[in-house]
Amino acid sequence: MRFMKTSSPRFVKVEVRNYTVMHGYDAKNKEIEETVTQDVFVEKIVAIDRIQSITEKYILTTYAAGRLVYWEYKGGLKKIMAAFKRLGLL
């Protein structure tokens, strides 16, 4: 995991694989989900201000049109927390 070099870090580069898009809710208040699975991890640039939460396995981000996305990422929580701490973001 690396942060993009700017005067103030705005993006983080992560390796992601599977993800779930939360599109909203149906008439019965059930979540409308779309899950995408991939065999290999790929690099993705994520805007730091879109990150809502991070767990050991997932990064939850906001997305277009009010949607949320759970990204499975490589590296783990300790690694990402250390990177945020080095940059003064935690």
VENDA-V585834 format. One record per residue. N is the residue number from 1. D_CENTER is the distance of its C-alpha to the mean C-alpha in Angstrom with 2 decimals. Layout:
n=N d_center=D_CENTER
n=N d_center=D_CENTER
This chain:
n=1 d_center=11.91
n=2 d_center=13.57
n=3 d_center=13.55
n=4 d_center=15.33
n=5 d_center=18.86
n=6 d_center=19.74
n=7 d_center=21.94
n=8 d_center=19.05
n=9 d_center=15.61
n=10 d_center=13.54
n=11 d_center=11.05
n=12 d_center=9.44
n=13 d_center=10.01
n=14 d_center=8.25
n=15 d_center=9.80
n=16 d_center=8.23
n=17 d_center=10.68
n=18 d_center=10.96
n=19 d_center=9.05
n=20 d_center=10.57
n=21 d_center=11.17
n=22 d_center=12.98
n=23 d_center=15.77
n=24 d_center=17.77
n=25 d_center=20.86
n=26 d_center=24.15
n=27 d_center=27.62
n=28 d_center=27.65
n=29 d_center=24.42
n=30 d_center=22.64
n=31 d_center=18.97
n=32 d_center=18.75
n=33 d_center=16.12
n=34 d_center=15.62
n=35 d_center=14.42
n=36 d_center=14.20
n=37 d_center=15.13
n=38 d_center=15.64
n=39 d_center=17.86
n=40 d_center=16.41
n=41 d_center=13.28
n=42 d_center=12.82
n=43 d_center=11.67
n=44 d_center=9.19
n=45 d_center=9.35
n=46 d_center=6.69
n=47 d_center=8.87
n=48 d_center=8.92
n=49 d_center=10.60
n=50 d_center=7.99
n=51 d_center=5.95
n=52 d_center=8.02
n=53 d_center=7.88
n=54 d_center=7.30
n=55 d_center=9.76
n=56 d_center=11.57
n=57 d_center=9.89
n=58 d_center=6.60
n=59 d_center=3.39
n=60 d_center=4.65
n=61 d_center=4.84
n=62 d_center=8.41
n=63 d_center=9.96
n=64 d_center=13.62
n=65 d_center=16.48
n=66 d_center=15.00
n=67 d_center=12.68
n=68 d_center=9.47
n=69 d_center=7.01
n=70 d_center=6.15
n=71 d_center=4.91
n=72 d_center=7.57
n=73 d_center=7.51
n=74 d_center=10.86
n=75 d_center=12.40
n=76 d_center=12.12
n=77 d_center=11.92
n=78 d_center=15.16
n=79 d_center=14.22
n=80 d_center=11.18
n=81 d_center=13.44
n=82 d_center=16.29
n=83 d_center=14.67
n=84 d_center=13.89
n=85 d_center=17.45
n=86 d_center=19.07
n=87 d_center=17.98
n=88 d_center=19.13
n=89 d_center=15.91
n=90 d_center=16.61
